[in-house]
Amino acid sequence: MTYATDRLQEEIAYVAYHFHWGMDEILDLEHHDRRRFAQEIASLVTRAKTEG
């Protein structure tokens, strides 16, 4: 099974933007871990917007 290039690039940009990690660090993550970080970031952003 392949993962869409556009989706992968979105995840990389999202994690890099919020955590200030380089592309190599993000690509070294397992798919599941990278998705989990993206989900956790989204949760933090949402929480910050509602609390802010």
Phi, psi and omega per residue, in radians:
M1 nan 2.324 3.120
T2 -1.821 2.713 -3.128
Y3 -1.863 2.271 -3.069
A4 -0.961 2.302 -3.131
T5 -1.026 -0.735 3.135
D6 -1.066 -0.741 -3.134
R7 -1.160 -0.731 3.111
L8 -1.070 -0.768 3.133
Q9 -1.125 -0.657 3.070
E10 -1.060 -0.811 3.139
E11 -1.072 -0.778 -3.138
I12 -1.065 -0.830 -3.131
A13 -1.101 -0.721 -3.102
Y14 -1.116 -0.864 3.134
V15 -1.172 -0.743 3.137
A16 -1.077 -0.751 -3.119
Y17 -1.097 -0.785 -3.039
H18 -1.473 -0.618 -3.097
F19 -1.779 -0.166 -3.129
H20 1.058 0.663 3.068
W21 -1.648 2.656 3.084
G22 -1.391 2.846 -3.101
M23 -1.063 -0.702 -3.136
D24 -1.073 -0.728 3.117
E25 -1.086 -0.734 -3.105
I26 -1.234 -0.723 3.134
L27 -1.192 -0.411 3.093
D28 -1.250 -0.299 3.117
L29 -1.252 2.564 2.980
E30 -1.138 2.665 -3.130
H31 -0.905 -0.845 -3.113
H32 -1.039 -0.745 -3.129
D33 -1.159 -0.726 3.119
R34 -1.102 -0.741 3.090
R35 -1.109 -0.686 -3.141
R36 -1.129 -0.756 3.090
F37 -1.065 -0.756 3.125
A38 -1.079 -0.712 3.121
Q39 -1.161 -0.708 3.129
E40 -1.164 -0.700 3.080
I41 -1.059 -0.812 3.133
A42 -1.017 -0.708 3.118
S43 -1.113 -0.759 3.123
L44 -1.128 -0.733 3.135
V45 -1.112 -0.779 3.127
T46 -1.083 -0.792 3.141
R47 -1.089 -0.747 3.133
A48 -1.085 -0.655 3.131
K49 -1.178 -0.676 -3.105
T50 -1.368 -0.482 -3.134
E51 -1.567 -0.370 -2.995
G52 -1.341 nan nan
